[in-house]
């Protein structure tokens, strides 16, 4: 890609660069490349990749939700754009608004919603059930989704992410044994599954397994060094490992990233 002449670097070129950088976990550079692609020519794929990267870099910013909303406004007939927005709405604590996007997506093309990307709808339905307090139903939905994903021969990265998500659902049900099992399964499938590493680290903190928690969070931070919540949690681990100097270093990083994050000052 670097050998492509500057005059030939069109929107498709920068989109491909962004995709490659994302797979290398170089998210900030990927975000910049996706933005360059959009500046040259707007496309659904670039718009959604730009939004996905924004949510990875700054997951708790209201701006990340607005980026998905812009994608839906730009491509209102896109079922995938509505699904992505719905997923972001769930994560931001707006399940009712997410349900409206799911409904709109199904009305746009009910058959497609159950087709190749049907797993996405199933995943979202599971998250909505969890938010509504129907954790047992959410686990059942995730079980079906995982079975279908395996039967379809889905890739390892996607399988690891689904296992990590079921682990989150199980942890919300206070089934820490089941959650740990799923996080470890996810990591056996994909050792670089950031969701599994981060959530396993947090679970191990609750179990007071400080060294194992540090190992998991260290690996999560290799994949995304600017993950302020991984840094925040690792500072707690360092404190319990009698290493306050390293704890303070992590907290200083968090404060530099998120000056208004109260938990960092409290810690």
ZAMARVEX-986087 format. One line per field, with one value per atom (N, C-alpha, C): z, y, x; residue in three letters; atom name. Coordinates in steps of 0.02 Angstrom, whole numbers, plus 50000, padded with zeros to 5 digits. Atoms other than C-alpha are relative to their C-alpha. Layout:
<pts>
up = Z,...
north = Y,...
east = X,...
residu = ala,...
atome = CA,...
</pts>
This chain:
<pts>
up = 50000,50000,50000,49997,50038,49932,50066,49859,49949,50045,49784,49993,50009,49707,50034,49962,49804,49959,50042,49656,49992,50009,49652,50066,49934,49836,50008,49998,49821,50064,49940,49949,50015,49990,49921,50029,49974,49953,50075,49929,50120,50043,49964,50170,50012,49993,50139,50051,49950,50239,50071,49934,50383,50024,49982,50380,50022,49982,50383,50069,49936,50527,50058,49947,50626,50020,49985,50611,50036,49964,50676,50068,49936,50826,50005,50001,50772,49988,50008,50804,49983,50014,50804,49927,50070,50635,49953,50040,50567,49998,49996,50626,49953,50043,50535,49926,50069,50375,49978,50016,50382,49990,50008,50404,49934,50066,50251,49944,50051,50150,49996,50000,50204,49971,50025,50163,49923,50073,49984,49971,50025,49959,50055,49948,50079,49976,50016,50081,50065,49941,50201,50038,49967,50236,50038,49967,50276,50059,49946,50382,50061,49944,50488,50031,49973,50504,50042,49963,50559,50068,49937,50690,50046,49959,50749,50034,49973,50772,50053,49950,50864,50066,49939,50986,50035,49969,51015,50035,49973,51044,50060,49947,51152,50013,49996,51200,50041,49956,51331,49980,50023,51231,49965,50036,51174,49925,50071,51009,49961,50035,50966,49980,50017,50971,49942,50054,50859,49933,50062,50730,49968,50026,50713,49976,50021,50704,49933,50066,50560,49945,50050,50471,49980,50015,50484,49960,50037,50424,49928,50067,50276,49959,50035,50234,50036,49960,50306,49981,50021,50206,50018,49982,50276,50065,49941,50395,50046,49960,50451,50040,49964,50496,50060,49945,50602,50055,49950,50687,50041,49964,50730,50048,49956,50800,50059,49946,50901,50051,49954,50975,50042,49963,51022,50052,49953,51102,50061,49944,51209,50048,49959,51269,50037,49967,51312,50049,49952,51415,49973,50030,51292,49964,50032,51261,49960,50037,51207,49931,50065,51071,49956,50038,51020,49969,50025,51003,49940,50058,50885,49937,50058,50772,49975,50020,50774,49960,50034,50726,49930,50066,50584,49953,50041,50522,49974,50021,50517,49948,50048,50425,49932,50063,50295,49958,50038,50247,50049,49949,50361,49982,50019,50260,50008,49992,50255,50073,49929,50441,50030,49976,50466,49959,50046,50332,50023,49986,50325,50064,49941,50463,50057,49948,50566,50069,49936,50703,50035,49970,50730,50035,49969,50764,50063,49942,50882,50058,49948,50976,50033,49974,50993,50042,49961,51050,50068,49936,51185,50046,49959,51246,50025,49979,51248,50056,49947,51350,50066,49940,51472,50033,49974,51490,50032,49972,51525,50060,49941,51665,49986,50018,51569,49985,50011,51594,49977,50020,51579,49926,50071,51410,49958,50037,51357,49990,50005,51395,49949,50048,51297,49929,50067,51149,49978,50017,51157,49985,50014,51163,49928,50069,51002,49950,50045,50922,49991,50005,50963,49961,50037,50897,49925,50071,50734,49969,50026,50716,49984,50013,50731,49939,50057,50607,49934,50062,50481,49984,50012,50500,50007,49989,50567,50020,49986,50591,50075,49930,50753,50039,49965,50795,50022,49984,50788,50054,49950,50889,50069,49936,51025,50029,49977,51035,50028,49976,51054,50066,49936,51191,50056,49950,51281,50020,49985,51266,50044,49957,51339,50071,49934,51480,50038,49968,51516,50025,49980,51519,50062,49943,51638,50064,49942,51751,50029,49976,51760,50039,49963,51824,50062,49943,51959,49992,50014,51875,49979,50015,51889,49973,50025,51858,49925,50071,51693,49960,50035,51647,49988,50008,51679,49946,50050,51577,49929,50067,51428,49980,50016,51439,49981,50016,51440,49934,50065,51296,49944,50051,51198,49986,50008,51229,49969,50035,51173,49925,50071,51010,49969,50024,50992,50060,49943,51114,50003,50002,51061,50005,49992,51103,50059,49949,51197,50050,49956,51266,50053,49953,51345,50051,49955,51418,50052,49953,51494,50051,49955,51566,50047,49956,51632,50055,49950,51718,50054,49951,51801,50045,49960,51856,50051,49954,51932,50056,49946,52028,50053,49953,52105,50040,49965,52149,50041,49965,52223,49979,50029,52109,49965,50023,52090,49944,50051,51989,49934,50062,51865,49968,50026,51849,49964,50031,51812,49932,50062,51678,49945,50050,51590,49978,50016,51600,49962,50037,51542,49926,50069,51385,49965,50029,51357,49982,50012,51369,49945,50058,51242,49936,50059,51119,49994,50003,51167,50060,49943,51275,50031,49974,51294,50029,49970,51370,50073,49933,51522,50055,49948,51612,50016,49985,51594,50044,49959,51664,50071,49934,51806,50041,49964,51853,50017,49985,51839,50058,49944,51961,50067,49940,52088,50014,49993,52055,50028,49975,52080,50074,49930,52245,50044,49960,52309,49995,50005,52248,50035,49961,52361,49955,50047,52213,49985,50009,52238,49946,50051,52121,49931,50065,51971,49997,49998,52027,49983,50013,52025,49928,50071,51852,49957,50039,51784,50011,49986,51871,49966,50035,51800,49926,50071,51626,49989,50005,51655,50003,49991,51714,49939,50060,51563,49941,50053,51450,50013,49981,51545,50063,49941,51659,50045,49960,51717,50028,49976,51763,50076,49927,51949,50034,49969,51988,50005,50000,51943,50059,49944,52070,50066,49939,52200,50017,49988,52180,50021
north = 49939,50000,50063,49941,50120,50017,49988,50100,50028,49970,50165,50074,49929,50337,50044,49955,50483,50020,49978,50536,49946,50056,50364,49979,50019,50360,50029,49977,50374,49975,50020,50338,49926,50073,50150,49982,50012,50155,50013,49982,50244,49955,50048,50127,49935,50061,49977,50009,49985,50060,49997,49999,50088,49929,50069,49906,49963,50033,49844,50023,49972,49960,49977,50024,49907,49929,50069,49724,49996,49997,49774,50033,49967,49858,50070,49930,50028,50045,49971,50108,50075,49928,50293,50014,49992,50278,49977,50025,50175,50051,49950,50308,50059,49944,50444,49980,50023,50339,49995,50004,50306,50069,49931,50492,50030,49976,50529,49971,50032,50403,50036,49965,50489,50070,49932,50660,50001,50004,50603,49980,50024,50508,49962,50033,50455,49932,50066,50270,49969,50032,50158,49964,50039,50047,50046,49953,50195,50033,49967,50279,49955,50046,50124,49982,50013,50086,50059,49939,50266,50000,50002,50247,49945,50055,50078,50019,49980,50148,50054,49948,50300,49969,50032,50186,49959,50036,50085,50048,49951,50237,50037,49960,50331,49972,50034,50209,50035,49969,50319,50072,49933,50479,50002,49993,50540,50008,49989,50583,49934,50064,50398,49978,50016,50376,50044,49955,50529,49980,50023,50455,49945,50052,50302,50031,49966,50417,50033,49969,50511,49947,50054,50345,49981,50017,50306,50055,49944,50480,50001,50000,50463,49940,50061,50286,49970,50021,50268,49931,50066,50109,49944,50051,50018,49965,50040,49879,49995,50007,49861,50064,49936,50047,50004,49998,50032,49950,50048,49876,50027,49972,49962,50054,49947,50111,49969,50033,49996,49971,50029,49907,50054,49944,50074,50028,49975,50130,49955,50046,49973,50013,49990,50002,50067,49935,50182,50002,50003,50124,50026,49978,50165,49941,50059,49995,50014,49986,50071,50029,49971,50176,49947,50054,50023,49956,50042,49921,50031,49965,50053,49991,50010,50036,49928,50069,49847,49991,50004,49864,50029,49968,49984,49956,50043,49867,49940,50057,49720,50019,49977,49821,50014,49985,49873,49937,50062,49694,49941,50052,49557,49938,50061,49415,50009,49988,49494,50002,49995,49528,49930,50068,49340,49962,50034,49302,49999,50008,49314,50036,49963,49444,49990,50013,49366,49995,50005,49331,50067,49934,49517,50018,49986,49533,49957,50044,49383,50027,49972,49461,50061,49940,49624,49983,50021,49537,49975,50025,49450,50057,49942,49616,50038,49966,49693,49960,50042,49546,50010,49990,49570,50067,49934,49756,50002,50002,49714,49955,50043,49597,49927,50069,49436,49963,50027,49366,49927,50071,49182,49993,50001,49215,50024,49974,49314,49945,50055,49164,49949,50049,49049,50026,49971,49169,49996,50004,49174,49928,50070,48983,49982,50014,48973,50035,49962,49108,49967,50033,49019,49935,50062,48854,50013,49983,48934,50026,49971,49029,49944,50056,48868,49960,50039,48778,50035,49962,48918,50005,49995,48905,50070,49931,49082,50003,49994,49149,50000,50007,49131,50064,49935,49316,50011,49991,49324,49952,50050,49164,50021,49978,49231,50059,49943,49393,49978,50025,49297,49963,50034,49187,50051,49947,49344,50034,49968,49421,49955,50045,49265,50000,49995,49276,50061,49939,49454,49987,50015,49393,49956,50045,49252,50036,49963,49371,50045,49959,49485,49957,50046,49330,49973,50022,49309,49929,50065,49150,50012,49983,49191,49940,50060,49012,49992,50004,49007,50056,49943,49180,49989,50013,49134,49947,50053,48976,50028,49972,49076,50047,49956,49208,49960,50041,49072,49963,50031,48982,50049,49948,49145,50010,49988,49166,49940,50057,48989,50004,49992,49031,50057,49941,49203,50033,49974,49251,50076,49927,49434,50028,49975,49450,50049,49949,49614,49997,50003,49595,49946,50055,49428,50016,49983,49490,50052,49947,49648,49973,50024,49562,49946,50049,49417,50035,49962,49543,50028,49971,49628,49946,50055,49461,49976,50023,49409,50050,49950,49573,49985,50016,49528,49937,50061,49358,50010,49983,49446,49957,50036,49348,50052,49939,49497,49988,50011,49424,49977,50022,49336,50058,49941,49496,50046,49957,49596,49971,50031,49471,50012,49990,49485,50073,49929,49675,50024,49984,49689,49984,50022,49592,50042,49957,49696,50068,49934,49855,49998,50006,49790,50011,49993,49782,50070,49931,49953,50039,49968,50054,50058,49943,50200,49982,50022,50097,50023,49969,50206,49956,50042,50079,49940,50052,49942,50028,49967,50065,50011,49987,50112,49937,50063,49931,49972,50025,49888,50039,49962,50029,49969,50034,49938,49937,50061,49778,50017,49980,49867,50018,49981,49938,49938,50061,49764,49957,50034,49699,50039,49959,49829,50038,49962,49930,50067,49937,50105,50045,49957,50188,49984,50019,50088,50017,49982,50116,50074,49928,50304,50017,49989,50295,49987,50016,50210,50053,49949,50337,50066,49939,50482,49995,50010,50408,50009,49994,50393,50073,49930,50573,50042,49964,50634,49985,50019,50539,50027,49980,50580,50043,49957,50731,50005,49995,50723,49933,50066,50539,49997,49994,50548,49940,50060,50368,50003,49996,50406,50042,49957,50547,49967,50035,50443,49947,50051,50300,50031
east = 50041,50000,50043,49956,50142,50029,49971,50202,49950,50049,50040,50015,49985,50075,49948,50044,50002,49939,50056,49893,49947,50047,49811,49966,50028,49763,49930,50069,49575,49966,50038,49437,50007,49993,49450,50068,49933,49637,50002,49996,49618,49955,50042,49476,50038,49961,49588,50056,49948,49728,49970,50033,49606,49984,50017,49549,50063,49937,49730,50026,49976,49777,49956,50044,49624,50018,49982,49675,50067,49936,49847,49993,50015,49762,50031,49974,49831,49940,50066,49664,50000,49999,49710,50018,49981,49798,49944,50056,49653,49943,50052,49531,50015,49979,49630,49992,50006,49635,49927,50072,49447,49971,50023,49417,50022,49976,49525,49958,50043,49423,49932,50066,49261,50005,49992,49330,50003,49996,49363,49933,50064,49201,49964,50038,49064,49976,50025,49023,49976,50026,48927,50055,49947,49077,50048,49954,49190,49967,50037,49056,49996,50007,49029,50068,49933,49215,50023,49982,49244,49965,50038,49106,50026,49974,49172,50066,49935,49346,49993,50012,49280,49977,50026,49188,50054,49944,49348,50046,49952,49458,49970,50032,49332,49930,50064,49193,49946,50049,49109,49985,50014,49105,49931,50063,48932,50010,49986,49015,49999,49999,49036,49930,50070,48847,49976,50021,48822,50029,49970,48940,49956,50045,48826,49934,50062,48674,50009,49987,48755,50001,49999,48782,49930,50070,48596,49967,50028,48551,50025,49971,48668,49976,50021,48610,49939,50059,48433,49973,50025,48396,50048,49950,48548,49980,50015,48498,50061,49940,48679,50014,49989,48692,49953,50049,48534,50019,49978,48600,50058,49943,48764,49978,50025,48670,49964,50037,48557,50048,49951,48708,50033,49970,48786,49951,50051,48622,49993,50003,48616,50059,49940,48794,49997,50006,48748,49942,50055,48599,49934,50063,48458,49966,50028,48374,49936,50062,48206,50015,49980,48288,50032,49969,48389,49947,50054,48230,49966,50031,48159,50042,49956,48311,49997,50008,48295,49936,50065,48112,50004,49993,48156,50041,49958,48292,49962,50040,48173,49948,50050,48041,50032,49966,48170,50008,49989,48207,50001,50005,48145,50040,49964,48220,50076,49928,48393,50020,49984,48385,50012,49990,48372,50051,49955,48501,50071,49929,48689,50022,49980,48699,49951,50050,48559,50030,49968,48683,50005,49996,48701,49935,50065,48515,49991,50005,48521,50041,49956,48667,49967,50031,48575,49938,50058,48415,50021,49975,48516,50018,49981,48585,49939,50062,48411,49965,50029,48346,50036,49960,48489,49984,50016,48452,49931,50068,48269,49995,50000,48320,49984,50015,48287,50065,49932,48462,49998,50003,48412,49983,50017,48330,50058,49942,48483,50053,49951,48596,49976,50028,48480,50009,49991,48487,50073,49929,48677,50020,49984,48684,49980,50023,48582,50045,49957,48688,50068,49934,48851,49995,50009,48784,49994,50009,48727,50064,49938,48891,50050,49955,48991,49979,50026,48878,50013,49988,48902,50075,49928,49091,50026,49978,49113,50074,49929,49289,50015,49980,49387,49991,50007,49385,49929,50070,49196,49977,50018,49178,50025,49972,49293,49960,50039,49194,49932,50065,49030,50008,49988,49103,50012,49988,49164,49935,50065,48990,49958,50038,48909,50030,49969,49035,49975,50027,48976,49929,50069,48795,50000,49996,48841,50023,49975,48937,49945,50056,48784,49951,50043,48691,50035,49959,48826,50026,49970,48886,50073,49931,49071,50039,49966,49125,49987,50017,49031,50031,49970,49093,50074,49928,49274,50012,49993,49253,49993,50010,49187,50057,49944,49324,50062,49942,49457,49990,50015,49371,50013,49990,49371,50074,49928,49558,50036,49972,49594,49987,50017,49507,50040,49964,49588,50034,49961,49726,50000,50001,49705,49930,50068,49521,49999,49994,49525,49942,50059,49347,50009,49991,49391,50055,49944,49557,49978,50020,49481,49950,50051,49328,50026,49969,49431,50040,49962,49546,49955,50046,49398,49970,50027,49324,50051,49947,49491,50012,49996,49496,49947,50054,49328,50014,49980,49401,50064,49939,49554,50060,49942,49672,50043,49968,49786,50051,49948,49930,49970,50033,49817,49962,50035,49714,50049,49949,49872,50021,49979,49923,49948,50054,49753,49997,50006,49748,50063,49939,49930,49990,50010,49883,49948,50052,49726,50029,49970,49831,50053,49955,49957,49960,50043,49812,49972,50026,49743,50028,49965,49865,49960,50036,49744,49932,50064,49602,50000,49996,49571,49971,50030,49463,50044,49951,49593,50055,49949,49721,49974,50030,49602,49998,50004,49574,50069,49933,49758,50031,49973,49797,49977,50025,49687,50041,49960,49784,50069,49934,49951,49998,50008,49888,50000,50005,49845,50063,49935,50013,50055,49953,50096,50049,49958,50159,49965,50037,50085,50030,49969,50212,49971,50029,50148,49926,50070,49969,49990,50004,49998,50016,49985,50076,49939,50061,49919,49947,50051,49807,50017,49980,49908,49983,50018,49884,49926,50073,49697,49978,50019,49684,50021,49979,49783,49953,50047,49661,49930,50069,49501,50003,49992,49526,49938,50062,49344,49977,50020,49342,50011,49996,49303,50033,49972,49353,50076,49926,49534,50023,49981,49543,49985,50018,49452,50052,49949,49576,50066
residu = unk,unk,unk,unk,unk,unk,unk,unk,unk,unk,unk,unk,unk,unk,unk,unk,unk,unk,unk,unk,unk,unk,unk,unk,unk,unk,unk,unk,unk,unk,unk,unk,unk,unk,unk,unk,unk,unk,unk,unk,unk,unk,unk,unk,unk,unk,unk,unk,unk,unk,unk,unk,unk,unk,unk,unk,unk,unk,unk,unk,unk,unk,unk,unk,unk,unk,unk,unk,unk,unk,unk,unk,unk,unk,unk,unk,unk,unk,unk,unk,unk,unk,unk,unk,unk,unk,unk,unk,unk,unk,unk,unk,unk,unk,unk,unk,unk,unk,unk,unk,unk,unk,unk,unk,unk,unk,unk,unk,unk,unk,unk,unk,unk,unk,unk,unk,unk,unk,unk,unk,unk,unk,unk,unk,unk,unk,unk,unk,unk,unk,unk,unk,unk,unk,unk,unk,unk,unk,unk,unk,unk,unk,unk,unk,unk,unk,unk,unk,unk,unk,unk,unk,unk,unk,unk,unk,unk,unk,unk,unk,unk,unk,unk,unk,unk,unk,unk,unk,unk,unk,unk,unk,unk,unk,unk,unk,unk,unk,unk,unk,unk,unk,unk,unk,unk,unk,unk,unk,unk,unk,unk,unk,unk,unk,unk,unk,unk,unk,unk,unk,unk,unk,unk,unk,unk,unk,unk,unk,unk,unk,unk,unk,unk,unk,unk,unk,unk,unk,unk,unk,unk,unk,unk,unk,unk,unk,unk,unk,unk,unk,unk,unk,unk,unk,unk,unk,unk,unk,unk,unk,unk,unk,unk,unk,unk,unk,unk,unk,unk,unk,unk,unk,unk,unk,unk,unk,unk,unk,unk,unk,unk,unk,unk,unk,unk,unk,unk,unk,unk,unk,unk,unk,unk,unk,unk,unk,unk,unk,unk,unk,unk,unk,unk,unk,unk,unk,unk,unk,unk,unk,unk,unk,unk,unk,unk,unk,unk,unk,unk,unk,unk,unk,unk,unk,unk,unk,unk,unk,unk,unk,unk,unk,unk,unk,unk,unk,unk,unk,unk,unk,unk,unk,unk,unk,unk,unk,unk,unk,unk,unk,unk,unk,unk,unk,unk,unk,unk,unk,unk,unk,unk,unk,unk,unk,unk,unk,unk,unk,unk,unk,unk,unk,unk,unk,unk,unk,unk,unk,unk,unk,unk,unk,unk,unk,unk,unk,unk,unk,unk,unk,unk,unk,unk,unk,unk,unk,unk,unk,unk,unk,unk,unk,unk,unk,unk,unk,unk,unk,unk,unk,unk,unk,unk,unk,unk,unk,unk,unk,unk,unk,unk,unk,unk,unk,unk,unk,unk,unk,unk,unk,unk,unk,unk,unk,unk,unk,unk,unk,unk,unk,unk,unk,unk,unk,unk,unk,unk,unk,unk,unk,unk,unk,unk,unk,unk,unk,unk,unk,unk,unk,unk,unk,unk,unk,unk,unk,unk,unk,unk,unk,unk,unk,unk,unk,unk,unk,unk,unk,unk,unk,unk,unk,unk,unk,unk,unk,unk,unk,unk,unk,unk,unk,unk,unk,unk,unk,unk,unk,unk,unk,unk,unk,unk,unk,unk,unk,unk,unk,unk,unk,unk,unk,unk,unk,unk,unk,unk,unk,unk,unk,unk,unk,unk,unk,unk,unk,unk,unk,unk,unk,unk,unk,unk,unk,unk,unk,unk,unk,unk,unk,unk,unk,unk,unk,unk,unk,unk,unk,unk,unk,unk,unk,unk,unk,unk,unk,unk,unk,unk,unk,unk,unk,unk,unk,unk,unk,unk,unk,unk,unk,unk,unk,unk,unk,unk,unk,unk,unk,unk,unk,unk,unk,unk,unk,unk,unk,unk,unk,unk,unk,unk,unk,unk,unk,unk,unk,unk,unk,unk,unk,unk,unk,unk,unk,unk,unk,unk,unk,unk,unk,unk,unk,unk,unk,unk,unk,unk,unk,unk,unk,unk,unk,unk,unk,unk,unk,unk,unk,unk,unk,unk,unk,unk,unk,unk,unk,unk,unk,unk,unk,unk,unk,unk,unk,unk,unk,unk,unk,unk,unk,unk,unk,unk,unk,unk,unk,unk,unk,unk,unk,unk,unk,unk,unk,unk,unk,unk,unk,unk,unk,unk,unk,unk,unk,unk,unk,unk,unk,unk,unk,unk,unk,unk,unk,unk,unk,unk,unk,unk,unk,unk,unk,unk,unk,unk,unk,unk,unk,unk,unk,unk,unk,unk,unk,unk,unk,unk,unk,unk,unk,unk,unk,unk,unk,unk,unk,unk,unk,unk,unk,unk,unk,unk,unk,unk,unk,unk,unk,unk,unk,unk,unk,unk,unk,unk,unk,unk,unk,unk,unk,unk,unk,unk,unk,unk,unk,unk,unk,unk,unk,unk,unk,unk,unk,unk,unk,unk,unk,unk,unk,unk,unk,unk,unk,unk,unk,unk,unk,unk,unk,unk,unk,unk,unk,unk,unk,unk,unk,unk,unk,unk,unk,unk,unk,unk,unk,unk,unk,unk,unk,unk,unk,unk,unk,unk,unk,unk,unk,unk,unk,unk,unk,unk,unk,unk,unk,unk,unk,unk,unk,unk,unk,unk,unk,unk,unk,unk,unk,unk,unk,unk
atome = N,CA,C,N,CA,C,N,CA,C,N,CA,C,N,CA,C,N,CA,C,N,CA,C,N,CA,C,N,CA,C,N,CA,C,N,CA,C,N,CA,C,N,CA,C,N,CA,C,N,CA,C,N,CA,C,N,CA,C,N,CA,C,N,CA,C,N,CA,C,N,CA,C,N,CA,C,N,CA,C,N,CA,C,N,CA,C,N,CA,C,N,CA,C,N,CA,C,N,CA,C,N,CA,C,N,CA,C,N,CA,C,N,CA,C,N,CA,C,N,CA,C,N,CA,C,N,CA,C,N,CA,C,N,CA,C,N,CA,C,N,CA,C,N,CA,C,N,CA,C,N,CA,C,N,CA,C,N,CA,C,N,CA,C,N,CA,C,N,CA,C,N,CA,C,N,CA,C,N,CA,C,N,CA,C,N,CA,C,N,CA,C,N,CA,C,N,CA,C,N,CA,C,N,CA,C,N,CA,C,N,CA,C,N,CA,C,N,CA,C,N,CA,C,N,CA,C,N,CA,C,N,CA,C,N,CA,C,N,CA,C,N,CA,C,N,CA,C,N,CA,C,N,CA,C,N,CA,C,N,CA,C,N,CA,C,N,CA,C,N,CA,C,N,CA,C,N,CA,C,N,CA,C,N,CA,C,N,CA,C,N,CA,C,N,CA,C,N,CA,C,N,CA,C,N,CA,C,N,CA,C,N,CA,C,N,CA,C,N,CA,C,N,CA,C,N,CA,C,N,CA,C,N,CA,C,N,CA,C,N,CA,C,N,CA,C,N,CA,C,N,CA,C,N,CA,C,N,CA,C,N,CA,C,N,CA,C,N,CA,C,N,CA,C,N,CA,C,N,CA,C,N,CA,C,N,CA,C,N,CA,C,N,CA,C,N,CA,C,N,CA,C,N,CA,C,N,CA,C,N,CA,C,N,CA,C,N,CA,C,N,CA,C,N,CA,C,N,CA,C,N,CA,C,N,CA,C,N,CA,C,N,CA,C,N,CA,C,N,CA,C,N,CA,C,N,CA,C,N,CA,C,N,CA,C,N,CA,C,N,CA,C,N,CA,C,N,CA,C,N,CA,C,N,CA,C,N,CA,C,N,CA,C,N,CA,C,N,CA,C,N,CA,C,N,CA,C,N,CA,C,N,CA,C,N,CA,C,N,CA,C,N,CA,C,N,CA,C,N,CA,C,N,CA,C,N,CA,C,N,CA,C,N,CA,C,N,CA,C,N,CA,C,N,CA,C,N,CA,C,N,CA,C,N,CA,C,N,CA,C,N,CA,C,N,CA,C,N,CA,C,N,CA,C,N,CA,C,N,CA,C,N,CA,C,N,CA,C,N,CA,C,N,CA,C,N,CA,C,N,CA,C,N,CA,C,N,CA,C,N,CA,C,N,CA,C,N,CA,C,N,CA,C,N,CA,C,N,CA,C,N,CA,C,N,CA,C,N,CA,C,N,CA,C,N,CA,C,N,CA,C,N,CA,C,N,CA,C,N,CA,C,N,CA,C,N,CA,C,N,CA,C,N,CA,C,N,CA,C,N,CA,C,N,CA,C,N,CA,C,N,CA,C,N,CA,C,N,CA,C,N,CA,C,N,CA,C,N,CA,C,N,CA,C,N,CA,C,N,CA,C,N,CA,C,N,CA,C,N,CA,C,N,CA,C,N,CA,C,N,CA,C,N,CA,C,N,CA,C,N,CA,C,N,CA,C,N,CA,C,N,CA,C,N,CA,C,N,CA,C,N,CA,C,N,CA,C,N,CA,C,N,CA,C,N,CA,C,N,CA,C,N,CA,C,N,CA,C,N,CA,C,N,CA,C,N,CA,C,N,CA,C,N,CA,C,N,CA,C,N,CA,C,N,CA,C,N,CA,C,N,CA,C,N,CA,C,N,CA,C,N,CA,C,N,CA,C,N,CA,C,N,CA,C,N,CA,C,N,CA,C,N,CA,C,N,CA,C,N,CA,C,N,CA,C,N,CA,C,N,CA,C,N,CA,C,N,CA,C,N,CA,C,N,CA,C,N,CA,C,N,CA,C,N,CA,C,N,CA,C,N,CA,C,N,CA,C,N,CA,C,N,CA,C
</pts>
